[in-house]
Each structure stands twice: as structure tokens, then as C-alpha cells.
Amino acid sequence: MSTLRTVNTVISVLFFACYFYQLVYLLIPLVKRDMPHSPAVLHRYAVLIAARNEEAVIGNLIESIRAQDYPSELVSVFVAADNCTDGTADAARRAGATVYERFDREHVGKGFALDFLLRRIEFERGDVFNGYFVFDADNLLAPGYISAMNRQFCDGHQVVTSYRDSKNFGDNWISAGYALWFLRDAEYLNHARALVGTSCVVSGTGFLMGREILRRNGGWPFHLLTEDTEFTADCVTRGEKIGYAPDAELFDEQPVKFSQSWRQRLRWSKGFLQVFRRYGGRLLTGTLRGSFSCFDMVMSIMPAIILASFGFVVNTAASLLAFFSGGTAWQLLFPVLRSLAGTYLFMLTLGAFTTVKEWRKIRASAPKKLLYTLTFPLFMLTYIPISIAAVFQKVEWKPIEHKVSLSIRDMG
């Protein structure tokens, strides 16, 4: 048992050493203010939407784009209807988008659809856009979204990410778990990063990239299971500082079924491993050369998964060994329960802090906000078996079904 205590102490110390700076991040938006913006220039933007069987929601996204307070003649919407078997293409055309249909069962995933879309735009429109927005079909944009992103673009950021809110926080503990994590990720990681001058992280959807980024990359060459994380790692290792627009609010639909959540987060966990395998050497080299952005990126994709999973496996193995050596049931359970309790309390602190600070933006009743703060750590603890499974299981990209058909008016 003394050996086990030593192992747990080492894991705790490593965890604290790796993530203490993220606790400091929680305080930075409370004490530091955003810098004034440079004079705004109106740029011409293309909106890229990769959609697979999104007939129920895509029209609402395009409507919210058309309702922006940014000049509509400077915003063109393009949709890749990717291997669709429903009316996604027709629904997008009716809403006013330019639609390209893609049928390729071999090269499957959002990254391939985005690259297809960019090549079609370049072929038919040429080099006319200053920047490109990327959204998922289930997203909705607050009316000032593009204007807020444009201000950051005018400040010199070639890549900008945004504030990710939820359309369906109050559905159940799963959707709320996602929503709290993304709120914390936006305001208490990315906002803090922007305030201290380090690079932010692109998280799936709701970001802007400049024309120069696409020229440098030759389109969209990111095709790992988490193409957003791959894109971020590529930017960071090249010294590109990703900006953040705290007043650019995007609403996203979250899964409500655990089977869907397991499949999606299994893909993310596998994708993190892929990104680390491809970019880990460059990120660690950058860290050793003094790049805090590289260090931050390494911490974002690896140690928490490794330490939590390793701690769970070690404590479970030690408990079983003690039990089969004649120990009591309490000796079997106590180390595992202690490890889980420590993780629960840490995640509860993060969830409670985010709920309190973002209370007014969370669209749910007060009892649900409180209840789902308590279940947030349980949601995060399910990452442990998911992360372990990702190491051994073959994972392929599969779409997540979206059914929450709300307009931007419903989010008021």
C-alpha cells in the first residue's frame, strides 16, 4: 500500500505541475481587460459548411448568417453536401447558399469535404476572399458574430476562434457536460490565452482563417480524426498565434445519447493520439526552445488523458491484487474510490466556477444549471474508459445526427 500511495502522490504532483497554469487561467479574464482594437476594415469572407444529412438544421444556420449586422454583400455562403442521402443540398440552396455535392465513400470526413469545397471555390471564384469561416451545419450565429471576428482579423490574427455556447444545455447531463466544457474552454482557456498573448486553440467549429493560411497550406491538408486539433498544432509549430473573439457567440448542438457521445469522444481521443504522434516531436522541441504555446498545446492533448487513465488502471490493479491476496472489500474499493473522488472534486471546481461566471449565458433553468454542475464531473470521468479504449480500438469518422431545429430568434 505504501508503494501505491507513492505512485498516487507522484501522479498528483505531475498533474498539478502540468495544469497549475490552467488554474491561473481561470483568474486572468477576471483581472485583465481586452486590448483596444485596430481600426476596422470591411473584408470579404467566404463561409464554409461541410454538411452530411443536415437537412433539419442547415437552413437555420444560413438564416443566422444572413441576419448578421455585417454587410451581406461581403459574405458568401458555400456548402459541401458530403455524401448526403437526404435533402441537405436543396435545403441549403433554398436558404441562399452555393452548394457543391460530393460523393466519395473512400475519403470520408470533414477535412476532405473542406478541401473539396475550397478547391471548387478557387476554381470558380478565384482568389477573391480575404478570409474563410468554418462552421458545422448545426451551428447558429449571434447577429454580431462576423463583425466581432472581423475586428480580431483586423488586429492582425490570421486565425481567430470564437465563444462556443450551446443550443441544448438543458436536455440532459450529457449535453450539459459538453456545453460546460466548451464554455470553460472558450472563456477560461482561450480568452485567458489571448489576454496573456499566447496562442489560442481551435475547437471544432466557429473559426476564421485568412487567405494567407490557405496559400501556405495549399488548401486544407488536415485529415486526421481531429482535424481542428491537427490544424491548431500545425499553426502553433509554425509560430502562428491564433486569436480569440470573446464577443463572437456561436451556438452549437450537443449529443444527448451516451452511445453518440462515446463514439464522438472516442474519435477525439484517438485523434489526440494521432496528432501527438505526428506533431509531438515538433511541439516538444518548441517547448524546449521556450514556446509557451507549444507547451500549452502538449498539455491540451496528452497528459491529462495519460495520467488519469494510468492512475485508474494502477489503483484498480492494486485493489484487485490486495483483494485476491486475502484483503477485504474495503481494501479493494478504497484506492479506486479515493482516486475517483479526487478527480470528481477537481472537475466539480472547474464546472462550478464556469457555471457561476457564465450563469446568464447558459440557457436552462436554475435547478438544471445546479444539477448539471454536479453531474459534470461524472461526464468527464467517462473519458477514462474512452481514452483507454482509444489506445487499442480502431476508430473511423462517423457523423453525429442533429435534430435541434432552432432559429437564432429562439436563442434570444
Buried (B, 14 or more C-beta within 10 A) or exposed (E): EEEBEEBBEEBBEBBEEBBEBBBEBBEBBEEEEBEEEEEEEEBBBBBBBBBBBBBBBBBBBBBBBBBBEBEEEBBBBBBBBBBBEEBBBBBBBEBBBBBBEBEEEEEBBBBBBBBBBBEBBBEEEEEEBBBBBBBBBBBBBBBBBBBBBBBBBBBEBBBBBBBBBBBBBBBBBBBBBBBBBBBBBBBBBBBBBBBEEBBBBBBBBBBBBBBEBBEEBEBBEBBBBBBBBBBBBBBBBEEBBBBBBBBBBBBBBBBBEEEBBBBBBBBBBBBBBBBBEBBBEBBBEBBEEEBBBBBBBBBBBBBBBBBBBBBBEBBBEBBEEBBEEEBEEEBBEBBBBEBBEBBBEBBBEBBBBBBEBBEEEBBBEEEBBEBBBEBBBBBBBBBBEBBBBBEEEEBEBBBBBBEBBBBBEEBE
